[in-house]
């Protein structure tokens, strides 16, 4: 499963995601830093990415448009790149269960005590 990090998430964590989520990237690394949500959605759809975002925009789009692409909505305040990386890695099994096995359009991650 490849993750596409939205612009609000640091591109610096991408190398550390490769073991758990090979092929992952971030919108700026793909030249999409000025792209609209629709363009990011279409890119993710065409290139088999799961969109990761802290904003509800993609979650709302998934309710209307369905999937692909699938979405992981990180319901967390602005946190350091290390915290975001750890959240994604700690919830890897939950994300895979929801998206691959249950075929859900969106999974919400709301870590406790963060």
N, C-alpha and C positions, 0 to 999 in steps of 0.2 A: 504494500500500500504506500503510495507516494503522497506526501503532504505538500500543500502549497500554502505557505504562510502569508497572510495578508500583510499589507504595508505597516500595520501597527505592531507587528512582531518582528523582532530583530533578525536580520539575515545572518548574524554571527552564530546563531545556534544551529544553522543548517548542517555544517559538518558533523556535529555531535548527534544528529538525528539519523545519520545514514545507516547505522547498524540496525536500528529498530525499524526504520522507515526508509529503505533504500530508494534513491531517486528523488528525494524531497528537495524542495527549493523554496524561494521566497520571491514575491512579485518583483522587487527591484532587481534581483539577480537575473530575471527573465526579461528585463526591459519594460515591465508593466507598471512602473511606479506612478505614472500619470493616467493609468487606465481606469475606466469607470468600473463599478461593481459588475455591470453586465458583461463588459469585456473580460474581466477576470473570470467570471462564471463560465463564459464561453470557452476561454482558454483551458480552464480546468476540465471542462466537459470534453473538449477535443483531445486533451492530452492525459486523460485518466488520472487526474489529481483529486485528492480530498482537500477541500478548503478549510483552513484553520483561521479563526478570527475571534477577536474579543468583542466585536460589534455584532448587534443583532440583525444587521442587514441581510447577511447571507442565510441566516436561520429563517428569516421571514420569506426570503426568495424561495427557499426549499419547500416551505409550506404551500406556496402558490405553484411553483414549477415542478415540484418533485425532484427526482434525481435520475441520472447523474447530473452534476457531481454531487457527492455527499459532502456534508459539512460537520465540522467539530466547532462548537461554540464554546469558547473558554469564558465562562462567566466569572471573571476575576478582575480585580482592579489592575491598574497599571503596575506591573511588577518587573523586577530585574530579569534580564535574559536567562540567568541561571535558574530562577524560580520557574519561569515559563518552560524551560527545557526539562526540568525535573518533573513538572506536572505532566507534560506530554509523555515522558518515559514511564512515570509511575502509573499512568492510566492507559498504557499501550494495550494491555489485554482487554480492558473495558471498551476501548475504541474499536479494536478489531472485532470483538463480540457483537457490538451494536451495529457496525457497518457491514461487516462481511457475513456474519452468521445470521443476524436478524434483518439485514438489508434495510436498515432504517435510513431515512433521508438526512437526519441530523441527530447528533448526540451532543448533549450539554454536559460540560464538565464544570462542576462547582466544588472544587476542593475545600474541605473544611480546614480550619486553622491556618489559613494562608493570609 
